[in-house]
Amino acid sequence: VRNATRLVFTGAGESLLAGDQTHDVLLTGLSFEGGHHVLPDRRGLIDLRNAQHIRIVDCDIIQVAGTGIWLEQTSGDIRSSTFRDIRDSAIVSFSTKVEFP
């Protein structure tokens, strides 16, 4: 069931979910809520770097005081996901090969 699981950022740390050199990750049907907590520069609520085969499907990214998803040198795809109440950018991507069908 979409959004049956909510992950809420409390403001502790730099991101709600971060990964460096992660591979074969599937995030599906989740709600990522930023709670309007300010994120550091060059970080996202979901922050992935040097990651391969990442899939974010049917997720909601909401209430973000910064960037929803930050990607650096990452491959994968983001599909059927919604972004609401985002202060800066829904997705920021550097040297990344991600599909947005």
A tleap script that builds the chain and sets N, CA, C and O, in Angstrom:
source leaprc.protein.ff14SB
mol = sequence {
  NVAL ARG ASN ALA THR ARG LEU VAL PHE THR
  GLY ALA GLY GLU SER LEU LEU ALA GLY ASP
  GLN THR HIE ASP VAL LEU LEU THR GLY LEU
  SER PHE GLU GLY GLY HIE HIE VAL LEU PRO
  ASP ARG ARG GLY LEU ILE ASP LEU ARG ASN
  ALA GLN HIE ILE ARG ILE VAL ASP CYS ASP
  ILE ILE GLN VAL ALA GLY THR GLY ILE TRP
  LEU GLU GLN THR SER GLY ASP ILE ARG SER
  SER THR PHE ARG ASP ILE ARG ASP SER ALA
  ILE VAL SER PHE SER THR LYS VAL GLU PHE
  CPRO
}
set mol.1.N position { 0.849 -1.180 0.000 }
set mol.1.CA position { 0.000 0.000 0.000 }
set mol.1.C position { 0.891 1.239 0.000 }
set mol.1.O position { 1.749 1.407 0.867 }
set mol.2.N position { 0.675 2.078 -0.962 }
set mol.2.CA position { 1.491 3.286 -1.068 }
set mol.2.C position { 1.313 4.163 0.161 }
set mol.2.O position { 0.191 4.399 0.609 }
set mol.3.N position { 2.415 4.640 0.698 }
set mol.3.CA position { 2.474 5.545 1.843 }
set mol.3.C position { 2.026 4.917 3.154 }
set mol.3.O position { 1.747 5.634 4.114 }
set mol.4.N position { 1.952 3.610 3.211 }
set mol.4.CA position { 1.613 2.947 4.473 }
set mol.4.C position { 2.747 3.121 5.473 }
set mol.4.O position { 2.525 3.083 6.683 }
set mol.5.N position { 3.968 3.313 4.965 }
set mol.5.CA position { 5.129 3.533 5.832 }
set mol.5.C position { 5.632 4.955 5.633 }
set mol.5.O position { 5.966 5.361 4.520 }
set mol.6.N position { 5.682 5.704 6.732 }
set mol.6.CA position { 6.164 7.086 6.718 }
set mol.6.C position { 7.495 7.152 7.442 }
set mol.6.O position { 7.622 6.684 8.573 }
set mol.7.N position { 8.495 7.741 6.778 }
set mol.7.CA position { 9.786 8.006 7.395 }
set mol.7.C position { 9.871 9.518 7.574 }
set mol.7.O position { 9.802 10.265 6.598 }
set mol.8.N position { 10.018 9.968 8.814 }
set mol.8.CA position { 9.949 11.395 9.132 }
set mol.8.C position { 11.295 11.881 9.650 }
set mol.8.O position { 11.839 11.331 10.608 }
set mol.9.N position { 11.825 12.915 9.009 }
set mol.9.CA position { 13.094 13.524 9.402 }
set mol.9.C position { 12.863 14.398 10.625 }
set mol.9.O position { 11.983 15.258 10.614 }
set mol.10.N position { 13.650 14.186 11.689 }
set mol.10.CA position { 13.503 14.953 12.930 }
set mol.10.C position { 14.436 16.157 12.982 }
set mol.10.O position { 14.361 16.964 13.909 }
set mol.11.N position { 15.314 16.279 11.989 }
set mol.11.CA position { 16.285 17.367 11.974 }
set mol.11.C position { 17.639 16.942 12.512 }
set mol.11.O position { 18.603 17.703 12.434 }
set mol.12.N position { 17.724 15.736 13.057 }
set mol.12.CA position { 19.005 15.214 13.544 }
set mol.12.C position { 19.762 14.607 12.367 }
set mol.12.O position { 19.219 13.765 11.650 }
set mol.13.N position { 20.994 15.020 12.164 }
set mol.13.CA position { 21.780 14.515 11.046 }
set mol.13.C position { 21.636 15.391 9.824 }
set mol.13.O position { 20.972 16.427 9.859 }
set mol.14.N position { 22.272 14.962 8.729 }
set mol.14.CA position { 22.289 15.763 7.505 }
set mol.14.C position { 21.187 15.386 6.529 }
set mol.14.O position { 20.800 16.202 5.693 }
set mol.15.N position { 20.677 14.166 6.621 }
set mol.15.CA position { 19.640 13.678 5.702 }
set mol.15.C position { 18.773 12.665 6.434 }
set mol.15.O position { 19.157 12.131 7.474 }
set mol.16.N position { 17.604 12.411 5.875 }
set mol.16.CA position { 16.764 11.351 6.421 }
set mol.16.C position { 17.328 9.991 6.028 }
set mol.16.O position { 17.391 9.074 6.847 }
set mol.17.N position { 17.739 9.869 4.763 }
set mol.17.CA position { 18.290 8.622 4.248 }
set mol.17.C position { 19.494 8.956 3.383 }
set mol.17.O position { 19.375 9.718 2.424 }
set mol.18.N position { 20.655 8.391 3.713 }
set mol.18.CA position { 21.868 8.672 2.954 }
set mol.18.C position { 22.596 7.376 2.648 }
set mol.18.O position { 22.614 6.450 3.459 }
set mol.19.N position { 23.198 7.323 1.459 }
set mol.19.CA position { 23.981 6.159 1.085 }
set mol.19.C position { 25.151 6.560 0.218 }
set mol.19.O position { 25.021 7.395 -0.677 }
set mol.20.N position { 26.301 5.956 0.489 }
set mol.20.CA position { 27.494 6.173 -0.318 }
set mol.20.C position { 28.030 4.794 -0.699 }
set mol.20.O position { 28.283 3.954 0.165 }
set mol.21.N position { 28.200 4.573 -1.999 }
set mol.21.CA position { 28.634 3.291 -2.543 }
set mol.21.C position { 27.630 2.181 -2.230 }
set mol.21.O position { 28.010 1.055 -1.907 }
set mol.22.N position { 26.353 2.515 -2.330 }
set mol.22.CA position { 25.296 1.524 -2.160 }
set mol.22.C position { 24.896 0.995 -3.525 }
set mol.22.O position { 25.040 1.689 -4.531 }
set mol.23.N position { 24.399 -0.222 -3.562 }
set mol.23.CA position { 24.039 -0.848 -4.836 }
set mol.23.C position { 22.756 -1.656 -4.680 }
set mol.23.O position { 22.471 -2.209 -3.618 }
set mol.24.N position { 21.992 -1.707 -5.767 }
set mol.24.CA position { 20.785 -2.524 -5.838 }
set mol.24.C position { 19.807 -2.216 -4.716 }
set mol.24.O position { 19.400 -3.107 -3.970 }
set mol.25.N position { 19.433 -0.937 -4.603 }
set mol.25.CA position { 18.492 -0.497 -3.575 }
set mol.25.C position { 17.147 -0.198 -4.230 }
set mol.25.O position { 17.091 0.467 -5.265 }
set mol.26.N position { 16.067 -0.690 -3.628 }
set mol.26.CA position { 14.711 -0.414 -4.083 }
set mol.26.C position { 13.946 0.250 -2.953 }
set mol.26.O position { 13.801 -0.318 -1.871 }
set mol.27.N position { 13.459 1.452 -3.208 }
set mol.27.CA position { 12.581 2.157 -2.276 }
set mol.27.C position { 11.234 2.261 -2.960 }
set mol.27.O position { 11.121 2.919 -3.994 }
set mol.28.N position { 10.212 1.630 -2.411 }
set mol.28.CA position { 8.917 1.625 -3.071 }
set mol.28.C position { 7.779 1.816 -2.078 }
set mol.28.O position { 7.753 1.216 -1.004 }
set mol.29.N position { 6.837 2.673 -2.471 }
set mol.29.CA position { 5.637 2.892 -1.687 }
set mol.29.C position { 5.842 3.589 -0.358 }
set mol.29.O position { 5.003 3.470 0.535 }
set mol.30.N position { 6.938 4.314 -0.207 }
set mol.30.CA position { 7.263 4.963 1.059 }
set mol.30.C position { 6.964 6.458 1.006 }
set mol.30.O position { 6.962 7.070 -0.062 }
set mol.31.N position { 6.713 7.028 2.175 }
set mol.31.CA position { 6.567 8.474 2.304 }
set mol.31.C position { 7.755 9.008 3.088 }
set mol.31.O position { 7.984 8.613 4.231 }
set mol.32.N position { 8.510 9.911 2.465 }
set mol.32.CA position { 9.661 10.554 3.097 }
set mol.32.C position { 9.253 11.984 3.430 }
set mol.32.O position { 9.000 12.788 2.534 }
set mol.33.N position { 9.191 12.295 4.719 }
set mol.33.CA position { 8.702 13.592 5.163 }
set mol.33.C position { 9.818 14.379 5.844 }
set mol.33.O position { 10.425 13.914 6.809 }
set mol.34.N position { 10.077 15.575 5.326 }
set mol.34.CA position { 11.152 16.392 5.856 }
set mol.34.C position { 10.778 17.229 7.068 }
set mol.34.O position { 11.660 17.745 7.755 }
set mol.35.N position { 9.495 17.372 7.342 }
set mol.35.CA position { 9.065 18.151 8.498 }
set mol.35.C position { 9.519 19.600 8.459 }
set mol.35.O position { 9.563 20.263 9.496 }
set mol.36.N position { 9.857 20.098 7.279 }
set mol.36.CA position { 10.332 21.470 7.073 }
set mol.36.C position { 11.620 21.780 7.833 }
set mol.36.O position { 11.937 22.948 8.053 }
set mol.37.N position { 12.370 20.744 8.240 }
set mol.37.CA position { 13.668 20.977 8.882 }
set mol.37.C position { 14.682 21.359 7.802 }
set mol.37.O position { 14.730 20.734 6.743 }
set mol.38.N position { 15.474 22.366 8.067 }
set mol.38.CA position { 16.445 22.867 7.093 }
set mol.38.C position { 17.563 21.840 6.909 }
set mol.38.O position { 18.121 21.321 7.875 }
set mol.39.N position { 17.871 21.565 5.645 }
set mol.39.CA position { 18.956 20.646 5.292 }
set mol.39.C position { 20.226 21.440 4.977 }
set mol.39.O position { 20.144 22.576 4.509 }
set mol.40.N position { 21.390 20.853 5.227 }
set mol.40.CA position { 22.642 21.538 4.866 }
set mol.40.C position { 22.749 21.721 3.348 }
set mol.40.O position { 22.082 21.021 2.585 }
set mol.41.N position { 23.581 22.653 2.921 }
set mol.41.CA position { 23.852 22.839 1.492 }
set mol.41.C position { 24.405 21.540 0.906 }
set mol.41.O position { 25.130 20.799 1.570 }
set mol.42.N position { 24.046 21.284 -0.349 }
set mol.42.CA position { 24.543 20.129 -1.100 }
set mol.42.C position { 24.158 18.790 -0.449 }
set mol.42.O position { 24.903 17.815 -0.546 }
set mol.43.N position { 23.010 18.752 0.203 }
set mol.43.CA position { 22.454 17.524 0.780 }
set mol.43.C position { 20.977 17.462 0.409 }
set mol.43.O position { 20.336 18.487 0.174 }
set mol.44.N position { 20.449 16.239 0.360 }
set mol.44.CA position { 19.034 16.059 0.107 }
set mol.44.C position { 18.393 15.276 1.229 }
set mol.44.O position { 19.078 14.632 2.023 }
set mol.45.N position { 17.067 15.335 1.292 }
set mol.45.CA position { 16.356 14.518 2.266 }
set mol.45.C position { 16.730 13.055 2.035 }
set mol.45.O position { 16.985 12.311 2.982 }
set mol.46.N position { 16.760 12.653 0.761 }
set mol.46.CA position { 17.347 11.379 0.344 }
set mol.46.C position { 18.638 11.749 -0.375 }
set mol.46.O position { 18.604 12.496 -1.353 }
set mol.47.N position { 19.758 11.247 0.084 }
set mol.47.CA position { 21.062 11.664 -0.413 }
set mol.47.C position { 21.870 10.429 -0.822 }
set mol.47.O position { 22.275 9.639 0.032 }
set mol.48.N position { 22.102 10.264 -2.125 }
set mol.48.CA position { 22.801 9.088 -2.644 }
set mol.48.C position { 24.011 9.505 -3.460 }
set mol.48.O position { 23.923 10.366 -4.335 }
set mol.49.N position { 25.147 8.877 -3.159 }
set mol.49.CA position { 26.403 9.191 -3.844 }
set mol.49.C position { 27.113 7.892 -4.205 }
set mol.49.O position { 27.135 6.940 -3.425 }
set mol.50.N position { 27.691 7.873 -5.398 }
set mol.50.CA position { 28.446 6.695 -5.861 }
set mol.50.C position { 27.607 5.420 -5.738 }
set mol.50.O position { 28.103 4.379 -5.306 }
set mol.51.N position { 26.356 5.512 -6.115 }
set mol.51.CA position { 25.425 4.388 -5.970 }
set mol.51.C position { 25.028 3.861 -7.348 }
set mol.51.O position { 24.966 4.617 -8.317 }
set mol.52.N position { 24.762 2.571 -7.423 }
set mol.52.CA position { 24.369 1.952 -8.694 }
set mol.52.C position { 23.072 1.172 -8.529 }
set mol.52.O position { 22.811 0.573 -7.486 }
set mol.53.N position { 22.267 1.195 -9.585 }
set mol.53.CA position { 21.020 0.428 -9.649 }
set mol.53.C position { 20.064 0.804 -8.520 }
set mol.53.O position { 19.537 -0.061 -7.820 }
set mol.54.N position { 19.853 2.097 -8.356 }
set mol.54.CA position { 18.936 2.610 -7.345 }
set mol.54.C position { 17.566 2.790 -7.999 }
set mol.54.O position { 17.472 3.343 -9.095 }
set mol.55.N position { 16.510 2.329 -7.339 }
set mol.55.CA position { 15.151 2.519 -7.856 }
set mol.55.C position { 14.297 3.150 -6.769 }
set mol.55.O position { 14.210 2.638 -5.654 }
set mol.56.N position { 13.670 4.267 -7.108 }
set mol.56.CA position { 12.723 4.937 -6.220 }
set mol.56.C position { 11.396 4.962 -6.966 }
set mol.56.O position { 11.250 5.662 -7.968 }
set mol.57.N position { 10.423 4.187 -6.466 }
set mol.57.CA position { 9.171 3.964 -7.189 }
set mol.57.C position { 7.985 4.180 -6.253 }
set mol.57.O position { 7.980 3.698 -5.120 }
set mol.58.N position { 6.979 4.912 -6.738 }
set mol.58.CA position { 5.729 5.122 -5.990 }
set mol.58.C position { 5.957 5.697 -4.600 }
set mol.58.O position { 5.283 5.305 -3.648 }
set mol.59.N position { 6.901 6.622 -4.475 }
set mol.59.CA position { 7.186 7.245 -3.187 }
set mol.59.C position { 6.696 8.693 -3.177 }
set mol.59.O position { 6.536 9.310 -4.230 }
set mol.60.N position { 6.462 9.223 -1.986 }
set mol.60.CA position { 6.149 10.636 -1.800 }
set mol.60.C position { 7.295 11.277 -1.037 }
set mol.60.O position { 7.763 10.744 -0.031 }
set mol.61.N position { 7.742 12.427 -1.526 }
set mol.61.CA position { 8.772 13.205 -0.857 }
set mol.61.C position { 8.124 14.554 -0.575 }
set mol.61.O position { 7.792 15.297 -1.498 }
set mol.62.N position { 7.942 14.871 0.730 }
set mol.62.CA position { 7.152 16.054 1.074 }
set mol.62.C position { 7.788 16.849 2.211 }
set mol.62.O position { 8.625 16.343 2.958 }
set mol.63.N position { 7.366 18.112 2.318 }
set mol.63.CA position { 7.750 19.020 3.406 }
set mol.63.C position { 9.270 19.142 3.547 }
set mol.63.O position { 9.822 18.969 4.633 }
set mol.64.N position { 9.933 19.442 2.430 }
set mol.64.CA position { 11.396 19.494 2.421 }
set mol.64.C position { 11.875 20.942 2.372 }
set mol.64.O position { 11.549 21.683 1.445 }
set mol.65.N position { 12.654 21.338 3.381 }
set mol.65.CA position { 13.239 22.682 3.418 }
set mol.65.C position { 14.627 22.609 2.783 }
set mol.65.O position { 15.638 22.827 3.449 }
set mol.66.N position { 14.659 22.305 1.505 }
set mol.66.CA position { 15.907 22.138 0.760 }
set mol.66.C position { 15.633 21.315 -0.475 }
set mol.66.O position { 14.686 21.592 -1.211 }
set mol.67.N position { 16.464 20.289 -0.716 }
set mol.67.CA position { 16.352 19.420 -1.890 }
set mol.67.C position { 15.760 18.074 -1.488 }
set mol.67.O position { 16.148 17.490 -0.476 }
set mol.68.N position { 14.816 17.590 -2.290 }
set mol.68.CA position { 14.188 16.304 -2.012 }
set mol.68.C position { 15.140 15.131 -2.173 }
set mol.68.O position { 15.352 14.362 -1.236 }
set mol.69.N position { 15.722 14.994 -3.383 }
set mol.69.CA position { 16.661 13.906 -3.660 }
set mol.69.C position { 17.932 14.503 -4.256 }
set mol.69.O position { 17.880 15.233 -5.246 }
set mol.70.N position { 19.067 14.187 -3.650 }
set mol.70.CA position { 20.377 14.647 -4.124 }
set mol.70.C position { 21.133 13.419 -4.623 }
set mol.70.O position { 21.304 12.449 -3.884 }
set mol.71.N position { 21.585 13.460 -5.881 }
set mol.71.CA position { 22.284 12.331 -6.498 }
set mol.71.C position { 23.635 12.777 -7.040 }
set mol.71.O position { 23.732 13.785 -7.741 }
set mol.72.N position { 24.671 12.021 -6.712 }
set mol.72.CA position { 25.997 12.258 -7.296 }
set mol.72.C position { 26.563 10.921 -7.740 }
set mol.72.O position { 26.628 9.972 -6.959 }
set mol.73.N position { 26.971 10.852 -9.001 }
set mol.73.CA position { 27.567 9.645 -9.578 }
set mol.73.C position { 26.733 8.406 -9.239 }
set mol.73.O position { 27.225 7.429 -8.675 }
set mol.74.N position { 25.467 8.487 -9.601 }
set mol.74.CA position { 24.494 7.454 -9.257 }
set mol.74.C position { 23.763 7.012 -10.514 }
set mol.74.O position { 23.527 7.816 -11.416 }
set mol.75.N position { 23.402 5.726 -10.574 }
set mol.75.CA position { 22.610 5.221 -11.693 }
set mol.75.C position { 21.344 4.566 -11.147 }
set mol.75.O position { 21.318 4.060 -10.025 }
set mol.76.N position { 20.297 4.588 -11.970 }
set mol.76.CA position { 19.044 3.956 -11.571 }
set mol.76.C position { 17.864 4.664 -12.187 }
set mol.76.O position { 17.983 5.275 -13.249 }
set mol.77.N position { 16.707 4.586 -11.516 }
set mol.77.CA position { 15.543 5.290 -12.027 }
set mol.77.C position { 14.629 5.731 -10.893 }
set mol.77.O position { 14.578 5.129 -9.821 }
set mol.78.N position { 13.908 6.815 -11.184 }
set mol.78.CA position { 12.907 7.366 -10.283 }
set mol.78.C position { 11.629 7.453 -11.088 }
set mol.78.O position { 11.584 8.099 -12.136 }
set mol.79.N position { 10.575 6.791 -10.588 }
set mol.79.CA position { 9.324 6.797 -11.359 }
set mol.79.C position { 8.113 6.791 -10.455 }
set mol.79.O position { 8.159 6.315 -9.320 }
set mol.80.N position { 7.028 7.329 -10.982 }
set mol.80.CA position { 5.721 7.328 -10.317 }
set mol.80.C position { 5.795 7.845 -8.884 }
set mol.80.O position { 5.048 7.384 -8.020 }
set mol.81.N position { 6.679 8.786 -8.628 }
set mol.81.CA position { 6.818 9.372 -7.299 }
set mol.81.C position { 6.358 10.820 -7.337 }
set mol.81.O position { 6.425 11.476 -8.376 }
set mol.82.N position { 5.887 11.317 -6.194 }
set mol.82.CA position { 5.401 12.691 -6.129 }
set mol.82.C position { 6.277 13.514 -5.197 }
set mol.82.O position { 6.833 13.011 -4.221 }
set mol.83.N position { 6.379 14.791 -5.529 }
set mol.83.CA position { 7.156 15.748 -4.753 }
set mol.83.C position { 6.223 16.911 -4.435 }
set mol.83.O position { 5.654 17.527 -5.336 }
set mol.84.N position { 6.068 17.208 -3.134 }
set mol.84.CA position { 5.188 18.309 -2.732 }
set mol.84.C position { 5.840 19.108 -1.617 }
set mol.84.O position { 6.572 18.573 -0.784 }
set mol.85.N position { 5.558 20.386 -1.623 }
set mol.85.CA position { 6.023 21.274 -0.563 }
set mol.85.C position { 7.551 21.207 -0.414 }
set mol.85.O position { 8.082 20.956 0.668 }
set mol.86.N position { 8.237 21.442 -1.547 }
set mol.86.CA position { 9.704 21.395 -1.610 }
set mol.86.C position { 10.209 22.840 -1.732 }
set mol.86.O position { 9.782 23.565 -2.630 }
set mol.87.N position { 11.103 23.260 -0.849 }
set mol.87.CA position { 11.581 24.645 -0.876 }
set mol.87.C position { 12.499 24.930 -2.056 }
set mol.87.O position { 12.302 25.930 -2.746 }
set mol.88.N position { 13.503 24.080 -2.312 }
set mol.88.CA position { 14.494 24.384 -3.342 }
set mol.88.C position { 14.262 23.580 -4.623 }
set mol.88.O position { 13.735 24.117 -5.597 }
set mol.89.N position { 14.645 22.312 -4.634 }
set mol.89.CA position { 14.542 21.480 -5.836 }
set mol.89.C position { 14.032 20.097 -5.464 }
set mol.89.O position { 14.357 19.572 -4.399 }
set mol.90.N position { 13.242 19.515 -6.337 }
set mol.90.CA position { 12.787 18.141 -6.122 }
set mol.90.C position { 13.966 17.181 -6.243 }
set mol.90.O position { 14.174 16.326 -5.382 }
set mol.91.N position { 14.751 17.335 -7.344 }
set mol.91.CA position { 15.886 16.442 -7.601 }
set mol.91.C position { 17.070 17.267 -8.087 }
set mol.91.O position { 16.922 18.118 -8.965 }
set mol.92.N position { 18.243 17.015 -7.513 }
set mol.92.CA position { 19.499 17.579 -8.002 }
set mol.92.C position { 20.395 16.406 -8.357 }
set mol.92.O position { 20.531 15.462 -7.578 }
set mol.93.N position { 21.007 16.467 -9.537 }
set mol.93.CA position { 21.770 15.325 -10.040 }
set mol.93.C position { 23.079 15.790 -10.676 }
set mol.93.O position { 23.083 16.667 -11.540 }
set mol.94.N position { 24.199 15.190 -10.235 }
set mol.94.CA position { 25.522 15.468 -10.798 }
set mol.94.C position { 26.166 14.187 -11.253 }
set mol.94.O position { 26.195 13.213 -10.501 }
set mol.95.N position { 26.687 14.158 -12.474 }
set mol.95.CA position { 27.375 12.984 -13.020 }
set mol.95.C position { 26.579 11.712 -12.751 }
set mol.95.O position { 27.103 10.706 -12.273 }
set mol.96.N position { 25.313 11.799 -13.074 }
set mol.96.CA position { 24.373 10.731 -12.734 }
set mol.96.C position { 23.675 10.232 -13.982 }
set mol.96.O position { 23.407 11.001 -14.904 }
set mol.97.N position { 23.384 8.949 -14.008 }
set mol.97.CA position { 22.640 8.343 -15.095 }
set mol.97.C position { 21.360 7.739 -14.498 }
set mol.97.O position { 21.301 6.552 -14.175 }
set mol.98.N position { 20.354 8.586 -14.365 }
set mol.98.CA position { 19.084 8.162 -13.770 }
set mol.98.C position { 17.979 8.450 -14.769 }
set mol.98.O position { 17.941 9.521 -15.375 }
set mol.99.N position { 17.087 7.498 -14.939 }
set mol.99.CA position { 15.949 7.676 -15.838 }
set mol.99.C position { 14.755 8.183 -15.040 }
set mol.99.O position { 14.536 7.790 -13.894 }
set mol.100.N position { 13.990 9.065 -15.675 }
set mol.100.CA position { 12.770 9.612 -15.098 }
set mol.100.C position { 11.632 9.377 -16.073 }
set mol.100.O position { 11.124 10.325 -16.672 }
set mol.101.N position { 11.221 8.111 -16.242 }
set mol.101.CA position { 10.165 7.833 -17.244 }
set mol.101.C position { 8.823 8.374 -16.837 }
set mol.101.O position { 7.847 8.220 -17.572 }
savepdb mol mol.pdb
quit
